Amino acid sequence: MRIVNGDFAEQFVVAHKRKRKIYSSYKSSNAEINSRPHYAKSTVVAAGDSASAMYTQPIYYSPLHTPQTWQIPSKRREVYMWCRFWYEMEPKVGASIDIYRDLSMKGIINVCENPHIKAYYDEFVKKVKLNYWLKMIAHEYFLLGDVFPFLELQCEKCGGSGTDKSSGQPCNHKGGEFSNLTLLNPDYVEVEQTVFTGDASPTIYLTPDPQLKQIVWNQHPKEQYDRIPESTRKKIMSGEKIMLNPWCISHLKYASGGYTIYGSPMIKRLFTTLAYKDKMRIAQWVIAERLIVPIKIVKIGNDNRPASAEDLEDVMEQLALTQNDPNLTLVTHHAFELDWYSASGKILQLGSEFEMCNQDIMDGLMMNKALLNGEGPAYASAAIGIEAMISRLDSFREVVADWIEDKIYKPLAYMQGFTKQTEGGEEKLHYPKVEFPDLNLRDDTQMKQMYMDLKRDSNISLKTLLEYLGIDYDQEVELMRAEQYTLPIIPDEGGGMGGGLGGMGGGLPMDLGGAPMDLGGLGGGMPAEMGGGGMGGGGMPGMPPGGGGGGGMPMPGGMPIPELSVSPLSMPTDIQWPSPANANLRSLLKHSNYNNTNNCLGLGKEVFAAKNGNEGGAVYKFTAIELKLYNAIRAYKIPFQFFAQFKINNQSKYTIDGAFPQLKIAIEADGTLFHSTLEQINRDKQRDAELARMGWRILRFKEEEIKHALPKVMQTIFYYVNQRVQQLRNLQYGQNTINNAQY
């Protein structure tokens, strides 16, 4: 303290009062702070004094402002960079992302009732390699959290620009299609979303990357440069953002809230854990180097005999010589010591720390060890985690399915004009629904065994068992029949071919009671509606020409089946139906009354005698469309015997799905598996020609017709039954002629 022009004692008193005033103010301030419950306080007690409280300020904490958090990236592109790095460098992260990608996307299944539309979309999936790109979408979705699929639009009106070249108005892209699919790099994509607007769709911009700029500036490669619209080239050269066509661009986000613009990567939550593990790995790296290259320490001399400079120099020289010649003898005095020192046993063991980090990584990725590497607990213990994984993957599949239907299939249906009429008469876009195959992650061995036991005890049907095992029952029925016999290729000996894809024309003889009749051509072809097959030849006086069999797409020269003037359920009153051979009409699908019981099979589990005469022959099974057709025929109560799986002339190669043998009308239910290829269609036509020469009328119906247009199928059958009866009446064939017909 410096005292100027004053007494020392007086200056001391002034300073002491000032100190007491400051201390008093400090105590009152602390008393006020003491009344706040969120401040901590500590008590200091001095010897011989009463207790007094001393208060300190709290330490401020925020997880957002720790030194560790400051080192974690927050900018979107830097986050992407970290995600890619950890995917490539961290085994558990990379393996987990690959599992999410490969398990979730195993290909898609298009489900559509219209076979032509389904075929178009199936071909589109192959053309744009959609199954491959779905795996890439899953990869980006789980790794980066943002996926930007881009569909290249091919439209003659606008060239993909979105503006009609002729009118200058926004293009509706009628007649266009998507020609290619790719993924944009999210580093160069920006999303802008305006709130409080009627349109919730965001606006997506593309920032030209260096490669795109290089293509425009150098105009090379030429094919890529020519595909870029002129207006887009100008924006690329000027460095402007390019607004992408909403028809073409989409944005899929992972773990995004309803108000966030971008998604959040799955592994972002692991950044601190991964960084901590990497820090420990760096430390272990240094330790590993020290363990490999230890330090060599040489001690010479002791307290009683200190080493001189000459001693040190001599030892160093001899050690240098032994370095190159291990057999050289080192000679020195007794006060000599040589040791190797390493970090072994003197470092902190980090095994538990690494284990903790690995467990955090598995938890953050929601991954099960049983799925990752087959380790961990037994499957029964891991089943809950696998069920949770299945639910997560199914949720992602739903997102992808909705995106495909809304952003790809629906616009394609609009551009191609695929519509269907609803029950209310409204035109609605018609496109497939997207389904995915089963994940096959569950261990259902016990469940399968239970189903097998139920089937063995006859408590469930074979169809139920096969459906649970993922086996198509109808397909297996067809395959089992194919194993029983092989249909030969019969050379064409009939009349001229009918128009289109119809049957044989030229008039083929029919033997019904011994009288030849010209009944025209066979049906066949590719029926999509209940039209006719090929144009028939001749026909009967007063009757429609002998058109093709039931079903069939009208082709050039084809003849549609006439619509009935009466309801199929009400028989015409002017026709005298002959009495059937068996008057019991309670079941029209029953065992035959003919001499040879091998000619027919009844509906259901009807067991017939084998060829050797022993009972217990094969049990015949029927496909779903056959059963549906059989039940419909039985419900119509047509008063003629009908037999399922009828063998004409007791020959397996002439087994037909259903027959009215009294009328010689054969009905075939053509499943897709065995009646869709060109080879199969030709085989059916050749066999039908042979049966026509034997006097049979063949009516073929496709699987889609039986499933979705059964009333029209029955109209067709009813029409030809009426036609046969009318022909017999016009030719003066009576009751006995029909009952005694030759088969």
C-alpha positions, 0 to 999 in steps of 0.5 A: 500500500502506498501512503501519500500525504497521510498518517499511516494509522488513518489509512489503515482504518479506512482500508479496514472499513472498506474490507468489512463493507465488502465482506458484509455485502458478500454475506448478504449476497450469499444469504440470498443465494442460500434461499435457492434450492438448486445451489449447493453449499459446503460448511467449514468449521474452524477450531474454537469457532461456530460453524459458518457456511460458504457457498460456491457457484455450480458447474454448468453442464450441457451435453451439447457443449462438451469438448467431446461433442464439439468433435462430433460433426453436425453438418449433413455432408460431414455426417455422410462422410463419417457414416461412409468411413465407419461402414468401410472401417468398422466390421460390426457396422459394415456387416450390420448394414449389409444384413439390413440391405440383403435381408430386406430386399430379396426381390419383389412380387407383382400381384395383379388380377390382369395378366397383361398388366402384370406382364408389363410391370414384370418386364419393367422390373427387369428393364430398369433392374429394379431389384438391384436398385432396391438393394442400393436403396436399402443400403443408403437408407440405413447407412446415410438416412437419406435416399434420392431415387431418380427415374428418367422419364421418356416422353415424346411430348416434352423429352423429359423436361416437363413442358410440352414442346408444342403448347408450352404447357405442363406436360401430362406425359401420356404415352410416356414411361420410365426408362431408367432408375438411379440414385443421386448422391445426397451430398449434392441434393438439397430439399426445401419444404414450405410449411403452412401450404396445401402442397406438402411435397418438398422441392428438391434441387440438384447442385451440379457436382464436378463430374457433371460440370466436366461433362457439360464443359467438355461435351464428353461423353457425347451420349451423356451430354446429349441427354441433358436438356439445353436449359439444364446445361445453362444452369450447370455452366452457371453453377445454379441449382437445378429443380428436379421434376416431381415425377422423377425424384423421390426422397426416402428418410430414415428415423425422421420426424414429421417436421424434419427435412432430412433423415437421420443415419442409423449409425449417427447415434454411435458416433461418440461410441465409435470415436471413443473406441477409435481413441482406444485403438490408437492408444493400443496401436502405440502400445503394440509398437512398444511391445514389438520394439522394446527398449534395450538398457545397458548398465556398466559399473557400480558404486565400488567400481564406477565405469570410466569413459574408456569402459563405456566406449569399449562396451559400446564398440563390442555391442556394435560388433555383436550386433552383426556377429552373434558368435562374437564373445563380449568381454568386459568387467563384472559390473555389467548388466543388459536388460530389455524393457517393454510396456508389458504388465505396465499398461492399462488393460482395455479389454473390458472397454472394448467389450462395452463399446462393441455391445453399445454398437450392437445395441445402437444398430439393433442387431442380434449376435445370432444374425450377425455371426451365429454366436450368442445364446441359443436360437430360442433365446434369440427368437425375440430379437429376431422377431423384432428384426422381422418387424423392423424389416417389414416396416421398411418393406412397407415404406418401399412398397408404398413408394413403388406403387405411388411413385412408379407404378401409379404414374406408369398406369396413368401414362400407359392408360391402365384403368379398370371400372369399379362397381360404381362405374368409376374409372380407376388406375389399375396397377399391381400391388407389391409384395415381398417374399418371406424373410425365412428368419424364424426357426419353425421346425417344431411348427412344421412337425406339428403340421405333419402330425396333424396331417398324419392324423387326418386333422388337416388337409394336404392343401393346408400343409403345403401352403404352410410349407410354402408349396403351391398346391395346384402346381404340385397336383399338376406336376404329380399328374405329369409324372403319371403319363406323358402326352405325345405330340400328335401330328395335325391331320385335321382341316384348315386352321381357323382364324387367329389363335383359334382351333381347327376348322374345316369340319371334323366328323363327330360320331354321336350315335353313329351319325356324322355331324359337321361341328366346325373347329376347336376352341383354344388360343389365349382366352382373356374373355368369353369370346370364341376361338377359331371360326368353325366350318359348316355348322348345323342348319338353323344353328350358329356356326360351329365356333371355337371352344369356350373362352378365347380372345377374339382374333381375326376370324374369331366368333364370340359366343352369343349372349344367352337370352335367358338366365343360366339358372332357368332352363328353356321351357321349349327344350325337352331334356332327356332323362339322364342315365342315372336319375339320382341328381343329388350329385352330378359329380359321382362314380360312373355307371359305365362298365369300365370304372377307369373311365371316370373319377368322382369329385373328392377322395374317390378311390378306384380299383387299380388295374390288377383288380385290387382295391386301394388305387390312387386318390385323385386330387384336384386344383383350386380352379378345377374344384371351383368349376366342378362346384359351379357345374354341380350348382347349375344342375345340368341334367347330364352326367358330368365326370371329373378327370374323365379318361376317353377310351380308357387312355391316360393321354386323353384324360380331360378335366371334366366331361359330359360323355353323353354329349361328348363335351369336354371341359378343360381348366387350364392352369397357368403352370401347364398351359401358358407357353407357346409349346404348351398351347400347341400341344393342347391344340394338337390333342384337341384336334385328335379329340375332335376327330373322335367327335368331342367338343373341347371347351377350354377356360383359362385360370383367370377366367375361372377365378374372375369371370365364372358366370361367363364361363357357365354361360359358355358351357350352358350355350354349348349344352343347349346347342348339342341338344338342339342339334339332336332334336333337329336331327330327330334323335330322341331319348334313347339316342342320347342315353345309348350314345357310344363313348 
